[in-house]
Amino acid sequence: MKLYTKTGDTGKTSLIGGRVDKDSLRVETYGAIDELNSFIGKAVSELDRELFKDILVDLETIQHELFDAGGDLANVMKERHYKLAEEPIEVLEARIDALSDEAPPLERFILPGGAPAAATLHIARTVARRAERQTVTLMKEIQDVPTIVQKYLNRLSDYLFAAARVVNARLNVADIEYIRSGKVFKK
């Protein structure tokens, strides 16, 4: 099988059940999810396999769930069966709580960065937020978009923040507080 099909040479791309312009909001939205998945893959490549075994398991699962989310957004068939469900959101919430308990207390906003993998997770977090904003816009424009994708991306961005902080903590790299921030988080 060849990697190129030439079917997109006219500026159209295939969805599950149809074709649209490559710059459609739907394609932009699942494209942002694909970009997010790639940054998560980069973070995976930067994490020590032993020290971050739990986070690596999380991230691999998340990568599969992001493929599900992208596929769900690309599905325009009349009868749809979506893959993403509520359970992954509940798992993310439990992992956010566990990671938040491990990270140092947080009182102020922090600057994205630290260890390379933490910095990559912060980038992934911002891409998740963009994908979420695009999903909200898509939901307003097209009524038949699975709302679970937006909820999942919202929770995922929180998970990525918590994971980035734990990566820094386990590597003894301090988060840098935003110097003009007041205390915005309560202990």
KAJOWO-V721080 format. One record per backbone hydrogen bond with DSSP energy under -1.0 kcal/mol. CO is the residue of the C=O (numbers start at 1). NH is the residue of the N-H. If there is no record, write none. Layout:
BEGIN
CO:NH
CO:NH
END
This chain:
BEGIN
6:9
8:11
11:22
13:20
15:17
16:76
18:15
20:13
21:24
24:28
25:29
26:30
27:31
28:32
29:33
30:34
31:35
32:36
33:37
34:38
35:39
36:40
37:41
38:42
39:43
40:44
41:45
43:46
44:47
48:52
50:53
52:56
53:57
54:58
55:59
56:60
57:61
58:62
59:63
60:64
61:65
62:66
63:67
64:68
65:69
66:70
67:71
68:72
69:73
70:74
74:16
86:90
87:91
88:92
89:93
90:94
91:95
92:96
93:97
94:98
95:99
96:100
97:101
98:102
99:103
107:184
107:185
109:178
115:119
116:120
117:121
118:122
119:123
120:124
121:125
122:126
123:127
124:128
125:129
126:130
127:131
128:132
129:133
130:134
131:135
132:136
133:137
134:138
135:139
136:140
137:141
138:142
146:149
147:151
148:152
149:153
150:154
151:155
152:156
153:157
154:158
155:159
156:160
157:161
158:162
159:163
160:164
161:165
162:166
163:167
164:168
165:169
166:170
167:171
168:173
169:172
176:111
178:181
END
